[in-house]
Amino acid sequence: MASADLAQSIARELPFLRRYARALTGSQSAGDNYAAATLEAILTDRSVMAETDDTRVGLFRAFHAIWQSSGQPVAEADQSAREKRAQSHLRDLTPNSREALLLRTIEELRYDQIATVMQIDQPEAEELVQIALTEMGQSLRGKVMVIEDEMIIAMDLKGIVQAMGHDVTGVARTHSQAIELAGQARPDLILADIQLADGSSGIDAVNELLADLGDIPVIFITAFPERLLTGDRPEPAFLISKPYSEEQVRSAVSQAMFFASTEGLAV
């Protein structure tokens, strides 16, 4: 692939690498540091992309080489106490299982692609995903608020979350309903759409909630994830694309419970 074509292809995939890196680290700054190091490695040696014709797989494979060599999550000075506790807990999980789970559920790679990215065989990739689902599903229970204007989707999300053993504090369809609901029961996690029923912003609602309630993990669910993956402003650590799968929601909820990492978002 010519240099210009490769650069354009990488640019298209970079937002999704950054999403993955943030979910692994629970921090936008730490995730972006890993993504930047990946790009530097590719600029230094393009051969790291040469073993596959799939740009996304090659990019994630280059990332994983750095991720593994760095010893994986490193606590940053600006991490909250909760984030540091989360990183400590994550180190107790089966090695590489969470990475495989994210690649499968959030980034929607096939098992053979995961095997290429992680440089393992396909049966091991499949086993790691199942291990992660079991270990993370048993780890934490909490209260979840759903901010979603489409009631069919809201009820689906509620059912998935309750089946995981979490309590749902309620469903809000608008900004004002979300504020009122949070005042009745403080959630441990928020699942939020971007655009709400009355034209109000889910981002605005989440920002106000975080300002009042403090450090709560948030998962945004949107049909247009690229609008939040620009790098121009703080971004959510957990972002699911519509249409979503139950597996994606379960994975994101399990992982988000470890982190209070969603920063305030500009409109």
C-alpha positions as CSV (number, residue, x, y, z in Angstrom):
1,M,0.0,0.0,0.0
2,A,1.3,3.4,-0.9
3,S,2.3,5.8,1.9
4,A,-0.6,8.2,1.2
5,D,-3.1,5.4,1.0
6,L,-1.8,3.8,4.2
7,A,-2.0,7.2,6.0
8,Q,-5.6,7.7,4.9
9,S,-6.6,4.2,5.9
10,I,-5.0,4.6,9.3
11,A,-6.7,7.9,9.8
12,R,-10.1,6.2,9.2
13,E,-9.4,3.6,11.9
14,L,-7.6,5.8,14.4
15,P,-10.8,6.9,16.3
16,F,-11.6,3.3,17.0
17,L,-8.1,2.5,18.2
18,R,-8.4,5.5,20.6
19,R,-11.8,4.2,21.8
20,Y,-10.3,0.8,22.5
21,A,-7.2,2.3,24.2
22,R,-9.4,4.4,26.5
23,A,-11.5,1.4,27.5
24,L,-8.4,-0.5,28.4
25,T,-6.9,2.2,30.5
26,G,-10.0,4.0,31.7
27,S,-8.4,7.3,30.8
28,Q,-8.5,9.4,27.7
29,S,-5.0,10.8,28.3
30,A,-3.5,7.4,28.9
31,G,-5.3,5.8,26.0
32,D,-4.2,8.6,23.7
33,N,-0.6,8.1,24.8
34,Y,-0.7,4.5,23.8
35,A,-2.4,5.4,20.5
36,A,0.3,8.0,19.8
37,A,3.1,5.6,20.6
38,T,1.5,3.1,18.1
39,L,1.6,5.7,15.4
40,E,5.2,6.6,16.2
41,A,6.1,2.9,15.9
42,I,4.4,2.6,12.5
43,L,6.2,5.7,11.3
44,T,9.5,4.3,12.4
45,D,8.9,0.8,10.9
46,R,6.1,0.3,8.4
47,S,6.7,-3.5,8.5
48,V,4.6,-3.7,11.6
49,M,1.6,-3.3,9.3
50,A,2.9,-5.6,6.6
51,E,1.6,-8.9,7.9
52,T,-2.1,-8.2,7.1
53,D,-4.1,-6.5,4.4
54,D,-6.6,-5.3,7.0
55,T,-5.6,-1.9,8.2
56,R,-7.6,-2.1,11.4
57,V,-6.1,-5.4,12.3
58,G,-2.6,-4.2,11.6
59,L,-3.1,-1.0,13.6
60,F,-4.5,-2.9,16.6
61,R,-1.7,-5.5,16.3
62,A,0.9,-2.7,16.4
63,F,-0.9,-1.3,19.4
64,H,-0.8,-4.6,21.2
65,A,2.9,-5.0,20.7
66,I,3.4,-1.8,22.6
67,W,0.7,-2.6,25.2
68,Q,2.3,-5.9,26.0
69,S,5.9,-4.5,26.1
70,S,4.9,-1.7,28.4
71,G,3.5,-3.9,31.1
72,Q,0.0,-2.7,30.3
73,P,-1.9,-0.3,32.6
74,V,0.3,2.1,34.4
75,A,-1.3,4.4,37.0
76,E,-1.0,8.0,36.2
77,A,-0.5,10.8,38.7
78,D,-3.9,12.3,37.8
79,Q,-5.9,9.1,38.2
80,S,-8.5,9.2,40.9
81,A,-8.4,6.8,43.8
82,R,-11.2,4.8,42.3
83,E,-9.3,4.5,39.0
84,K,-6.2,3.3,40.8
85,R,-8.3,0.7,42.7
86,A,-9.8,-0.4,39.4
87,Q,-6.4,-0.9,37.8
88,S,-5.4,-2.9,40.9
89,H,-8.5,-5.1,40.5
90,L,-8.0,-5.5,36.8
91,R,-4.5,-6.9,37.4
92,D,-6.2,-9.8,39.2
93,L,-8.1,-10.9,36.0
94,T,-6.8,-13.6,33.7
95,P,-4.1,-12.0,31.6
96,N,-5.2,-10.8,28.1
97,S,-8.9,-11.7,28.8
98,R,-10.2,-8.2,29.0
99,E,-8.3,-7.2,25.8
100,A,-9.9,-10.1,23.9
101,L,-13.3,-9.2,25.3
102,L,-13.1,-5.6,24.2
103,L,-11.8,-6.5,20.7
104,R,-14.7,-8.9,20.3
105,T,-17.6,-7.0,21.8
106,I,-16.8,-3.3,21.4
107,E,-14.6,-3.3,18.3
108,E,-16.5,-6.3,16.8
109,L,-13.4,-8.2,15.5
110,R,-13.8,-11.8,14.5
111,Y,-12.0,-14.4,16.6
112,D,-9.4,-15.0,13.8
113,Q,-8.7,-11.2,13.7
114,I,-8.4,-11.1,17.5
115,A,-5.9,-13.9,17.3
116,T,-3.8,-12.0,14.7
117,V,-4.0,-8.8,16.8
118,M,-2.9,-10.5,20.0
119,Q,-0.6,-13.0,18.3
120,I,-2.3,-16.1,19.8
121,D,-4.3,-18.9,18.1
122,Q,-8.0,-18.6,17.5
123,P,-9.1,-21.2,20.2
124,E,-7.2,-19.2,22.8
125,A,-8.9,-16.0,21.7
126,E,-12.3,-17.6,22.0
127,E,-11.4,-19.0,25.5
128,L,-10.2,-15.6,26.7
129,V,-13.4,-13.9,25.7
130,Q,-15.5,-16.4,27.7
131,I,-13.1,-16.2,30.7
132,A,-13.5,-12.4,30.7
133,L,-17.3,-12.5,30.5
134,T,-17.3,-14.8,33.5
135,E,-14.8,-13.0,35.6
136,M,-16.0,-9.5,35.0
137,G,-19.7,-10.5,35.2
138,Q,-19.0,-11.7,38.8
139,S,-17.0,-8.8,39.9
140,L,-19.4,-5.9,40.8
141,R,-23.1,-5.1,41.3
142,G,-24.6,-1.7,41.3
143,K,-27.4,0.8,40.5
144,V,-27.7,1.8,36.9
145,M,-29.6,4.8,35.4
146,V,-30.8,4.6,31.8
147,I,-31.1,7.9,29.8
148,E,-32.8,6.9,26.5
149,D,-35.8,8.4,24.6
150,E,-36.7,5.3,22.6
151,M,-38.7,3.2,25.0
152,I,-38.1,-0.1,23.2
153,I,-34.4,0.4,23.4
154,A,-34.7,1.6,27.0
155,M,-36.5,-1.5,28.0
156,D,-34.0,-3.7,26.2
157,L,-31.1,-2.0,28.0
158,K,-33.0,-2.3,31.3
159,G,-33.5,-6.0,30.8
160,I,-29.9,-6.6,29.9
161,V,-28.6,-4.8,32.9
162,Q,-31.0,-6.5,35.3
163,A,-30.1,-9.9,33.9
164,M,-26.5,-9.1,34.9
165,G,-27.6,-8.7,38.5
166,H,-27.7,-4.9,38.6
167,D,-30.5,-2.7,39.8
168,V,-32.0,-0.1,37.4
169,T,-33.0,3.1,39.2
170,G,-35.2,4.1,36.3
171,V,-35.4,5.4,32.7
172,A,-35.3,9.1,31.8
173,R,-36.3,10.3,28.3
174,T,-35.2,13.9,28.7
175,H,-32.6,16.1,30.4
176,S,-35.0,17.2,33.1
177,Q,-36.2,13.7,33.8
178,A,-32.6,12.5,34.2
179,I,-31.8,15.2,36.8
180,E,-35.0,14.4,38.7
181,L,-34.3,10.6,38.6
182,A,-30.7,11.1,39.9
183,G,-32.1,13.1,42.8
184,Q,-34.3,10.2,43.8
185,A,-31.6,7.5,43.6
186,R,-27.8,8.0,43.1
187,P,-26.6,5.7,40.3
188,D,-23.3,3.9,40.2
189,L,-23.4,3.8,36.4
190,I,-25.2,5.8,33.7
191,L,-26.2,4.5,30.3
192,A,-27.0,7.5,28.1
193,D,-28.1,8.3,24.5
194,I,-26.8,11.4,22.9
195,Q,-30.0,12.9,21.6
196,L,-33.1,12.9,23.8
197,A,-36.9,13.0,23.3
198,D,-37.4,16.8,23.6
199,G,-34.4,17.6,21.6
200,S,-32.3,18.0,24.7
201,S,-28.7,16.7,24.9
202,G,-27.8,13.5,26.7
203,I,-24.3,15.0,26.9
204,D,-25.6,18.1,28.7
205,A,-27.6,15.9,31.1
206,V,-24.6,13.7,31.9
207,N,-22.4,16.8,32.4
208,E,-24.8,18.2,34.9
209,L,-25.2,14.9,36.7
210,L,-21.4,14.5,37.0
211,A,-21.1,18.0,38.3
212,D,-23.6,17.3,41.0
213,L,-22.9,13.6,41.8
214,G,-19.2,13.4,41.3
215,D,-17.2,10.6,39.7
216,I,-19.6,8.1,38.1
217,P,-18.8,5.9,35.0
218,V,-20.9,6.6,31.9
219,I,-21.5,4.6,28.8
220,F,-22.8,6.6,25.8
221,I,-24.9,4.7,23.2
222,T,-25.2,6.5,19.8
223,A,-25.8,5.8,16.2
224,F,-23.0,8.3,15.3
225,P,-20.0,7.4,17.5
226,E,-17.6,9.2,15.1
227,R,-19.1,12.5,16.3
228,L,-17.6,11.9,19.7
229,L,-14.3,10.4,18.5
230,T,-12.7,13.5,17.1
231,G,-9.9,14.1,19.6
232,D,-11.0,17.8,19.7
233,R,-12.5,17.6,23.2
234,P,-12.8,15.2,26.2
235,E,-14.4,12.0,25.1
236,P,-16.2,9.1,26.9
237,A,-14.1,6.1,27.8
238,F,-17.1,3.8,26.9
239,L,-19.0,4.3,23.7
240,I,-21.3,1.8,22.0
241,S,-22.6,2.2,18.5
242,K,-26.3,1.7,17.6
243,P,-27.5,-0.8,16.7
244,Y,-25.8,-2.6,19.5
245,S,-25.7,-6.3,20.6
246,E,-26.4,-7.7,24.1
247,E,-22.8,-8.8,24.3
248,Q,-21.6,-5.3,23.7
249,V,-23.8,-3.9,26.4
250,R,-22.8,-6.6,28.9
251,S,-19.1,-6.1,28.2
252,A,-19.2,-2.3,28.5
253,V,-21.3,-2.4,31.7
254,S,-18.9,-4.8,33.3
255,Q,-15.9,-2.8,32.4
256,A,-17.4,0.6,33.1
257,M,-18.2,-0.5,36.7
258,F,-14.4,-0.5,37.2
259,F,-13.9,3.1,36.2
260,A,-15.1,6.6,37.0
261,S,-13.4,7.9,33.9
262,T,-15.9,9.7,31.7
263,E,-14.8,13.3,31.7
264,G,-17.1,16.3,31.1
265,L,-17.9,16.7,27.4
266,A,-18.2,19.9,25.5
267,V,-21.4,20.3,23.4
